[in-house]
């Protein structure tokens, strides 16, 4: 145990925080890409208040940190991270509040998995989240990216969120405003906001649990048929630009890049907008493929691809 690890471990112990603390943890275990080096400290709190106090401790002691969700849109670095990686996955309570006979508010803590959110809605006969069935990751991550599935964005359900502003360590509420959102764009991107919980509005459909469940199965089946779960990946690599007239996957395909391999990473032969880990991919392999796709599509199509995956 090095000095940083002892300092952090002593802080967690003396604070009486619950949650899981591991040292020298492989980040590849916490990424759908199955890529990443080691982090000196990996911590999974179970209360948002403990997360806030942990971040304050890191700040006051000049300790570097990441805050992540389910790691479904992240490429971790190959090198060791000399700091603290904190995941919200242990912060995952879900509650509901009825507005009227037709509408229900569902509040999810940021680490709630999308699977748990969709299942909660199904169990409570609430419709509106079916398109997100099978989507990996957490509520916080989906909201950060304004996840879009089968022509529906998570912002279409969003009502409000509570977040920590790292600039001044204050807790604030952010209500829905149309101008804040766009295709895979949210007000939480490029900001110092750490989402604590989010509230969504769903439709009450009494007696239709089976129909809601069936709809979820259809969307999951679509993902399976498109090869989403064949290999470790982060899903779509680039943001589509609907005004350009062709999705990124089609542009990449037309440039003859499908199946292109660098190291252990490959532009999926079944989907031009997927990069997959064929077994031993590194972050560098993925980044090199991204750059190859960006440069080739720009040269041949005059279009600038914009990555949506995040390289930490």
C-alpha positions in Angstrom: 0.0 0.0 0.0 1.5 3.3 -1.1 1.1 6.7 0.7 -1.9 7.8 -1.4 -3.7 4.5 -0.9 -3.1 4.6 2.9 -4.3 8.3 3.0 -7.5 7.5 1.2 -8.1 4.2 3.0 -7.7 5.9 6.4 -10.2 8.6 5.3 -12.9 6.1 4.3 -12.4 4.1 7.5 -12.4 7.1 9.8 -15.5 8.6 8.1 -17.4 5.3 8.6 -18.4 5.3 5.0 -20.0 2.1 3.6 -19.3 1.0 0.1 -16.6 -1.0 -1.7 -13.0 0.1 -1.7 -10.3 -1.7 -3.7 -6.7 -1.0 -4.5 -4.9 -1.4 -7.8 -8.1 -2.3 -9.6 -8.2 -3.1 -13.3 -10.4 -0.5 -15.0 -11.1 -3.0 -17.8 -13.4 -4.8 -15.4 -15.6 -1.6 -15.3 -15.8 -0.9 -19.0 -18.1 -2.5 -21.6 -15.1 -2.1 -23.9 -13.0 -4.3 -21.5 -10.1 -1.9 -22.0 -8.1 0.0 -19.5 -5.1 0.0 -17.2 -5.0 0.0 -13.4 -6.4 2.7 -11.0 -4.5 3.0 -7.7 -7.9 3.4 -5.9 -11.4 2.3 -6.9 -14.3 3.4 -4.7 -18.0 2.6 -4.9 -20.0 4.7 -2.4 -23.6 3.8 -1.7 -24.8 7.3 -0.7 -24.5 10.5 -2.8 -23.5 12.4 0.4 -20.5 10.1 0.8 -19.6 10.8 -2.8 -19.7 14.5 -2.2 -17.5 14.3 1.0 -15.1 12.0 -0.8 -14.7 14.5 -3.7 -14.1 17.3 -1.2 -11.4 15.2 0.5 -9.8 14.6 -2.9 -9.9 18.3 -3.7 -8.4 19.4 -0.3 -5.6 16.9 -0.6 -4.9 17.5 -4.3 -5.8 13.9 -5.3 -6.7 13.3 -8.9 -10.1 11.7 -9.5 -12.5 10.4 -12.1 -16.3 10.0 -11.5 -17.8 7.3 -13.7 -21.1 5.5 -14.1 -21.3 2.1 -15.7 -18.4 2.6 -18.1 -20.5 2.0 -21.2 -19.3 5.0 -23.2 -15.7 5.3 -21.9 -12.3 4.3 -23.1 -10.0 4.1 -20.1 -6.3 4.8 -20.6 -3.8 2.0 -20.9 -1.6 3.5 -18.3 -1.9 3.3 -14.5 -4.1 6.1 -13.1 -2.4 7.6 -10.1 -5.6 8.7 -8.3 -9.1 7.7 -7.3 -11.7 6.3 -9.6 -15.2 6.7 -8.1 -18.2 4.9 -9.6 -21.8 5.8 -8.9 -23.1 2.3 -9.4 -23.7 1.8 -5.7 -26.0 4.9 -5.6 -29.1 3.3 -7.1 -32.3 3.9 -5.2 -35.6 4.3 -7.2 -38.8 5.9 -6.0 -42.1 6.9 -7.6 -44.7 9.7 -7.0 -48.0 9.7 -8.8 -49.1 13.0 -10.4 -52.6 12.0 -11.5 -54.3 8.9 -12.8 -52.3 9.1 -16.1 -48.8 10.2 -15.0 -46.1 9.0 -12.7 -42.8 10.6 -11.7 -39.9 8.1 -11.2 -36.8 9.4 -9.4 -33.6 7.4 -9.9 -30.3 7.9 -8.2 -27.5 8.4 -10.8 -26.0 5.0 -10.4 -29.3 3.2 -11.2 -28.7 1.0 -14.2 -30.8 1.5 -17.3 -31.9 -2.1 -16.9 -33.2 -1.5 -13.4 -35.0 1.7 -14.5 -36.7 -0.1 -17.4 -37.6 -3.1 -15.1 -39.0 -0.7 -12.5 -41.2 0.9 -15.1 -42.4 -2.4 -16.4 -43.2 -3.8 -12.9 -45.2 -0.7 -12.1 -47.1 -0.6 -15.4 -45.4 2.6 -16.6 -44.8 3.2 -20.3 -42.3 5.5 -22.0 -38.9 3.8 -21.3 -39.3 0.7 -23.4 -36.9 1.9 -26.1 -34.1 1.9 -23.6 -34.5 -1.8 -22.8 -31.1 -3.4 -23.2 -29.1 -0.2 -23.1 -26.0 -0.6 -20.8 -24.8 2.0 -18.4 -26.5 4.1 -15.7 -29.1 6.8 -15.5 -26.4 9.4 -14.9 -24.5 8.4 -17.9 -27.6 8.2 -20.1 -28.6 11.7 -19.0 -25.1 13.1 -19.5 -25.0 11.8 -23.1 -28.8 12.4 -23.7 -28.9 8.7 -24.8 -31.0 8.1 -27.9 -32.5 4.7 -28.8 -34.9 3.8 -31.6 -35.6 7.5 -32.3 -36.3 8.4 -28.7 -34.0 10.5 -26.4 -33.9 10.2 -22.6 -34.5 14.0 -22.5 -38.1 13.3 -23.7 -38.8 11.7 -20.3 -36.7 14.1 -18.2 -38.2 16.5 -15.7 -35.4 17.5 -13.3 -32.1 16.5 -11.8 -30.2 17.3 -8.6 -26.5 17.7 -9.1 -23.3 18.8 -7.3 -21.5 21.7 -8.9 -17.8 21.0 -8.4 -16.9 24.7 -8.9 -18.4 25.7 -5.6 -19.5 22.4 -4.1 -23.2 23.4 -4.0 -26.2 21.2 -4.6 -28.5 22.5 -7.2 -31.6 21.5 -9.2 -31.8 21.6 -12.9 -35.3 21.5 -14.5 -36.1 20.7 -18.1 -35.6 23.5 -20.6 -35.8 22.7 -24.3 -32.9 24.9 -25.2 -30.5 22.8 -23.1 -31.0 19.6 -25.1 -30.3 18.4 -28.6 -29.3 15.2 -30.4 -27.0 13.5 -27.9 -26.4 16.9 -26.2 -27.2 17.7 -22.6 -26.5 20.6 -20.2 -24.3 18.3 -18.1 -21.6 17.9 -20.8 -18.5 20.0 -20.6 -19.5 21.1 -17.2 -18.5 20.6 -13.5 -21.9 19.0 -12.7 -22.0 15.6 -11.0 -25.6 14.2 -11.2 -27.0 12.9 -8.0 -30.5 11.9 -9.1 -32.9 12.5 -11.9 -36.7 12.5 -12.2 -38.6 11.3 -15.2 -42.3 11.4 -16.2 -43.9 8.1 -17.4 -47.4 7.2 -18.5 -49.5 4.9 -16.2 -50.9 2.0 -18.2 -52.9 -0.1 -15.8 -53.3 -3.7 -16.8 -50.7 -3.5 -19.5 -47.6 -4.9 -17.8 -47.4 -7.8 -20.3 -47.6 -5.4 -23.3 -44.9 -3.2 -21.9 -42.7 -6.2 -21.2 -43.3 -7.5 -24.7 -42.2 -4.1 -26.2 -39.0 -4.2 -24.2 -38.3 -7.7 -25.5 -38.7 -6.4 -29.1 -36.2 -3.6 -28.6 -33.7 -6.0 -26.9 -34.2 -8.4 -29.8 -33.3 -5.6 -32.2 -30.1 -4.9 -30.4 -29.2 -8.6 -30.4 -30.0 -8.9 -34.2 -27.8 -5.9 -34.9 -24.8 -7.5 -33.1 -24.7 -5.1 -30.2 -23.6 -7.8 -27.8 -21.3 -9.9 -30.0 -18.1 -8.3 -28.7 -17.0 -5.8 -26.1 -17.7 -2.2 -27.3 -19.0 1.2 -26.4 -21.9 1.1 -28.9 -22.0 3.9 -31.4 -18.6 5.6 -31.8 -19.7 8.7 -33.7 -22.7 11.1 -33.4 -25.0 11.0 -36.5 -25.7 14.3 -38.2 -29.1 14.1 -39.6 -28.7 17.2 -41.7 -25.9 15.6 -43.6 -28.2 13.0 -45.1 -26.4 9.7 -44.2 -25.6 8.1 -40.8 -22.0 7.7 -39.8 -22.1 4.0 -40.2 -23.1 4.3 -43.8 -20.3 6.8 -44.5 -17.7 4.6 -42.9 -19.0 1.6 -44.9 -18.9 3.6 -48.2 -15.3 4.5 -47.4 -14.4 0.8 -47.3 -13.5 0.8 -43.6 -15.7 -1.9 -42.2 -13.6 -4.7 -40.8 -10.5 -2.6 -40.6 -8.3 -3.7 -37.7 -5.6 -2.0 -35.7 -4.2 -4.2 -33.0 -7.0 -5.8 -31.1 -9.6 -3.2 -32.1 -11.8 -3.5 -35.2 -14.4 -1.4 -37.0 -17.1 -4.0 -36.8 -17.8 -5.9 -40.0 -21.5 -5.8 -39.2 -21.8 -2.1 -38.3 -19.6 0.8 -39.5 -20.3 2.9 -36.4 -19.1 0.2 -34.0 -15.5 -0.4 -32.9 -15.2 -3.7 -31.1 -12.6 -5.3 -28.9 -11.6 -8.6 -30.6 -9.8 -9.7 -27.5 -6.7 -7.6 -26.6 -7.5 -4.1 -27.8 -5.9 -1.1 -26.1 -7.1 2.4 -25.8 -4.4 3.4 -28.3 -5.8 0.9 -30.8 -9.3 2.4 -30.5 -8.0 5.9 -30.7 -6.0 5.1 -33.8 -9.1 3.6 -35.5 -11.2 6.6 -34.6 -8.6 8.9 -36.1 -8.4 6.7 -39.2 -12.2 6.9 -39.7 -12.2 10.7 -39.1 -9.5 11.4 -41.5 -10.7 9.0 -44.2 -14.4 10.2 -44.1 -13.3 13.8 -44.2 -11.1 13.2 -47.2 -13.6 11.1 -49.2 -16.9 12.5 -48.1 -16.2 16.0 -46.8 -17.8 15.2 -43.5 -16.2 15.6 -40.1 -17.1 12.7 -37.8 -17.6 13.7 -34.1 -16.9 11.0 -31.6 -19.4 10.4 -28.8 -17.2 7.9 -26.9 -15.1 9.5 -24.2 -11.4 8.9 -23.9 -10.3 9.6 -20.3 
